[in-house]
Amino acid sequence: MKKQTDVLVIGGGFGGVGLAQKLSKNGVSVTLVDRKNYFEVTFAMLRNVANPKLLGKMPRKLYGDFIDGAFIQGSVESMNDEEATLSNGEVIRFKRAIISSGSRYPSLPLAKSSSALNYADRNNEITGNQQTLASAKSVLVIGGGVVGVELAGEIASAFPDKKITLAHSSDTLLDNLKPKAQRKALEQLTARGVRVKFNRRFTKDGNVYRCSKSNEVVQVDMAYACIGMVPNTEFLKAELPGILDENGLIKVDSFMKVKGYENLYSLGDCATLDSNKHGYIASVQGAMLADALLKSAKGKKVKPYKTPTFALIAATGTDSGVAQMPFGVTTARFIVNLKQKDMGISNMYKIYGSEANQLN
Ligand SMILES: Cc1cc2nc3c(=O)[nH]c(=O)nc-3n(C[C@H](O)[C@H](O)[C@H](O)COP(=O)(O)OP(=O)(O)OC[C@H]3O[C@@H](n4cnc5c(N)ncnc54)[C@H](O)[C@@H]3O)c2cc1C
């Protein structure tokens, strides 16, 4: 028999969980489906891998331990505007669906796992990653965006004796941030002993890494490629190919409605709505869409989405970082600590009406 729900939320990341929680708490019948059985605060994963003692199991929590509405663990294989089919053949019929299937980082599965779909497997995966990292004497981090900068900083904090090289394809770190933030991040990483190489594009060549620009070769015990996210939207290609743009993002209007459909919505990393793909933006969008759906159910007018003011904190280790806030760039501890304290974990769970798991 087919399952029925009023609202189906596909993907329990920052956007989907916030939306599902808000709707459920307001009495709406919601079913959240995710291929994993746990929520995880992605921001915390780099520190989680570099230094297991600091965050332990705090970033992860079983959906079943804090989600108010129904939760189904399953991977959506295809969908149309009436029903979604899971990989086990189960079909869920819905009145409305919110597609918040986010993105993955194929080059860096430790950030968002592609294979550890159960809580215990993910804990083991993280432990395995920690052990591999601990045994390496030299590490190459490829990519000087926020993820690469944070990873280099976390490894340098946890293992001051390792030889760490951060290679970036352009001539400044954190390409999208202001020059002061780029400079400060470079100073902080250099002070930790990280060697930063600009204008390099390293790829694996046998058992070394070779730069396609300069032909320079580096030999390291391990490398992390922190480059590029891919939207998780392949499952839409069979029945809803017209809703995807050339980058695989779901085309939505300023009310987060999928273009051409009255009952499909999309938000977060998988949607075209905002060019900044950040967890805090996905969570703001989730809360806004929940409010909009609740309002429109009461016949009230709904305002279009407005991009939240840009703010980003990049940690460069456990006690340093740069923040680009609406008022300017700062390295002030009390601002950087907004993220540094526990990498935003307690704050995210608080937003979802819950609290983080214990350390161990
Ligand atoms: C290492 C790292 C550090 C980051 N640091 C920051 C930061 O400091 N601040 C910040 O704001 N952002 C940060 N980001 C970006 C942030 O993590 C993403 O923007 C955020 O995860 C997007 O949230 P989302 O809800 O759109 O999707 P996701 O978090 O990607 O969640 C999507 C969910 O959908 C599920 N799913 C996907 N496909 C299917 C399917 N077919 N069927 C069922 N379930 C499915 C997935 O399992 C997943 O749980 C960081 C990212 C990384 C990798």
The ligand as a Gaussian input file, in Angstrom:
#p B3LYP/6-31G(d) Opt

LIG

0 1
 C       33.363000      20.933000       5.365000
 C       32.257000      21.934000       5.167000
 C       32.175000      23.046000       5.976000
 C       31.134000      23.940000       5.821000
 N       31.092000      25.032000       6.647000
 C       30.037000      25.862000       6.572000
 C       29.920000      26.951000       7.486000
 O       30.787000      27.178000       8.320000
 N       28.814000      27.733000       7.427000
 C       27.818000      27.504000       6.527000
 O       26.812000      28.219000       6.556000
 N       27.902000      26.488000       5.617000
 C       28.983000      25.668000       5.620000
 N       29.088000      24.636000       4.719000
 C       28.043000      24.470000       3.681000
 C       26.847000      23.718000       4.227000
 O       27.242000      22.501000       4.808000
 C       25.807000      23.463000       3.130000
 O       25.474000      24.685000       2.540000
 C       24.575000      22.818000       3.726000
 O       24.883000      21.485000       4.092000
 C       23.371000      22.828000       2.778000
 O       22.250000      22.388000       3.472000
 P       21.027000      21.688000       2.717000
 O       19.971000      21.490000       3.749000
 O       20.681000      22.438000       1.498000
 O       21.583000      20.281000       2.210000
 P       22.462000      19.140000       2.869000
 O       23.036000      19.561000       4.158000
 O       23.368000      18.675000       1.790000
 O       21.411000      18.002000       3.188000
 C       20.764000      17.282000       2.181000
 C       20.198000      15.993000       2.747000
 O       19.464000      15.324000       1.726000
 C       19.706000      13.930000       1.766000
 N       19.485000      13.397000       0.427000
 C       20.110000      13.737000      -0.714000
 N       19.585000      13.079000      -1.768000
 C       18.602000      12.304000      -1.280000
 C       17.690000      11.361000      -1.880000
 N       17.686000      11.125000      -3.191000
 N       16.822000      10.718000      -1.067000
 C       16.804000      10.948000       0.269000
 N       17.650000      11.820000       0.876000
 C       18.524000      12.489000       0.107000
 C       21.164000      13.843000       2.244000
 O       21.409000      12.589000       2.877000
 C       21.257000      15.022000       3.236000
 O       20.974000      14.635000       4.550000
 C       30.145000      23.730000       4.827000
 C       30.233000      22.606000       4.000000
 C       31.281000      21.716000       4.161000
 C       31.359000      20.501000       3.272000

